[in-house]
Amino acid sequence: MSIEAGRTRRLRALPAPSLETTRDSTERHGTRRQWQTIHTRLLCLTDAAVVCAVLALAQWVRFAFGEVPEAGVPGSILLVVVVAGCWLTALSLARTRKPTVIGRGEEEYRLVTRATLQCFGFIAILSFLIESFVIDLDAVRIYLGVALPLGLAGLLLGRLWWRREIGRRRERGEFRTSVLVIGGDQAVKAMVESFTRDADAGYRVVGVCTPGYTGEQIRTLTAGGLDIPVLGGEKDVLHAVKLTGADTVAVATNAQWGNSDLADLAWDLEPYRVDLVVAPGVTDIASPRLSMYPVGGLPLVHVEEPQYRGSNRMAKTVFDLVSATLALLAFAPVMLCVAALIKVQDRGPVFYRQERVGLNGATFRMWKFRSMVTDADTMIDAMRRETDSSRSVFYKSSSDPRITPVGRFIRRTSIDELPQLFNVLTRDMSLVGPRPLTVGEGREIPRFVDRRMLVRPGMTGLWQVSGRSNLSEADRVRLDLFYVANWSMVQDLVIVAKTVRAVLASDGAY
């Protein structure tokens, strides 16, 4: 049987895309675009409410604790309207409400933060240049001191609330994107597993088209714990879209697809209002490091180098020192109480110190409250044998008999980590980063240790807020390397916020 004959047989085996099927597909696309439109409008209203509220508060502070300006109330109202318009315009120009951005966490927060800071930077510069003619400098100071911090916090909290609302809807099967994936088996499996890991993105794979598939036998592809039907080859994409009602076609990395093929596919999908997304072939690279440059009609993805130096590193250092100092002052009473409990329990040492590997491979002594019996280190090999974990890169057990009663409590609440704030002050560690490895730990994983040493180890990190000890070793390695490759201050702030939530919930802590 020829390839063309096999393809024809396969298409005949599939239900034909009748008018009813096409209408159902259109309704699904309309539903998705409808909720995206409604959500965007709600975000606009939320942003406008926050901006107007904080600017009104700033004006009240100005009138309550200062002199009424010469322009009077009408002039102040006009200034509020102008600033509010500039602020909301900046949020729109930064595309903070774009469907591909809303609900995506760090990227959305980064764009909102950048737009807000750029807006107020513009206002501050403009007020300096034309102060004596138009703008009252006192009003600008009030805006910078009151409206900027409160407004930014309010905007981010609003986005967080709506993001969680989308997550709740997606858990109920709503607000999802139906995806048809095109690519070879391995590329498709990798893409589906990525969608499964990031369930908050709302992608639901409804079918696969594999280039070169002739349809001689019906088959399914198992990926991410799902059995996904293979609906045809690269020539059957349009038919599969009509059949499944997919509103997005995702092209996985595949050498058999050229630029002209993708261009033709984009034109074929255009009448059906189906989105086309293409995996660039680079993995675990965050969007701030990716940019698109067309060269002779060929779109090239440029991957920026990781930013570890210069002003970025200085900002992280200031953030670490200030945060660690404030945290030590806040938790000093708790630390004193825990130290007393540990000492009374078995008269052993209060602190546990261990050699760990830090920045550029330098070793240092990491401090923790002792949560195990005093001779715990001599028992590690026996514990690995008993739990059949001799070959594991990282060893941690929820039923480890070496943990003391007090130790179990301080581990579950993460209080045992508080002495590491002293390591942060001595610059051996950072507040956020990959967890420090013991000497020799992870050396069997190619290039893992070398890459981790490019940044300081941290008290908390991506894997701690993504499942902590419940994560597999492969996920821990992937998250640590992702952090090193894509570090940013916004990401650090998001991780700190997630850490507080994870500690309060005691997720995966033992």
Number of C-alpha atoms within 10 A of each C-alpha: 7 9 13 11 13 16 21 14 15 20 18 11 11 14 11 13 17 11 10 9 16 17 14 16 21 19 13 17 21 14 13 17 16 13 13 18 15 11 17 17 13 13 19 15 12 16 21 16 13 21 25 19 16 21 24 17 17 24 22 13 14 19 13 10 9 10 9 12 14 9 11 9 13 9 13 18 15 12 19 20 14 11 20 18 15 17 22 19 14 20 22 15 11 16 17 24 23 14 14 12 15 22 24 16 18 17 18 22 24 19 17 23 19 15 23 23 18 15 19 20 13 13 19 18 11 13 20 14 12 12 15 10 8 11 17 19 15 15 18 21 15 18 27 18 12 18 25 20 14 19 20 21 14 20 22 18 14 15 24 17 13 18 18 14 13 21 20 14 14 18 14 10 11 14 21 20 19 22 26 26 28 27 24 20 18 13 18 24 18 16 23 24 16 14 17 19 12 12 15 19 20 22 20 18 23 20 25 28 24 21 18 15 20 21 22 15 9 13 13 13 15 14 17 16 9 13 14 18 16 21 27 26 20 20 15 17 23 15 17 25 25 21 20 19 24 25 25 22 25 19 23 24 20 18 8 11 15 9 11 9 11 14 10 10 17 16 10 14 18 11 8 18 14 19 15 17 14 13 13 12 10 11 10 12 16 17 11 13 16 15 12 11 12 9 8 7 8 10 12 13 15 11 15 13 10 14 15 17 8 8 10 13 15 12 11 17 17 11 16 20 19 11 15 21 14 11 13 17 9 11 12 11 11 12 17 10 10 19 17 12 15 22 14 11 11 12 11 12 13 19 17 16 13 14 14 20 25 28 18 14 15 10 17 18 15 24 19 20 24 25 23 19 16 17 9 13 11 9 11 14 11 12 19 16 11 10 13 10 16 15 9 11 15 15 14 14 14 12 10 13 11 18 20 18 12 16 23 20 16 20 19 17 18 18 19 24 17 21 18 23 26 18 21 24 18 11 17 22 27 28 27 26 23 29 23 24 19 16 14 11 14 16 13 10 10 9 11 15 20 12 14 27 19 16 21 24 27 21 22 22 25 26 23 24 20 19 16 19 19 18 14 13 14 9 15 22 19 15 19 20 21 18 23 21 21 19 21 19 15 14 20 21 14 16 23 19 12 18 20 12 13 20 18 12 12 15 19 17 20 21
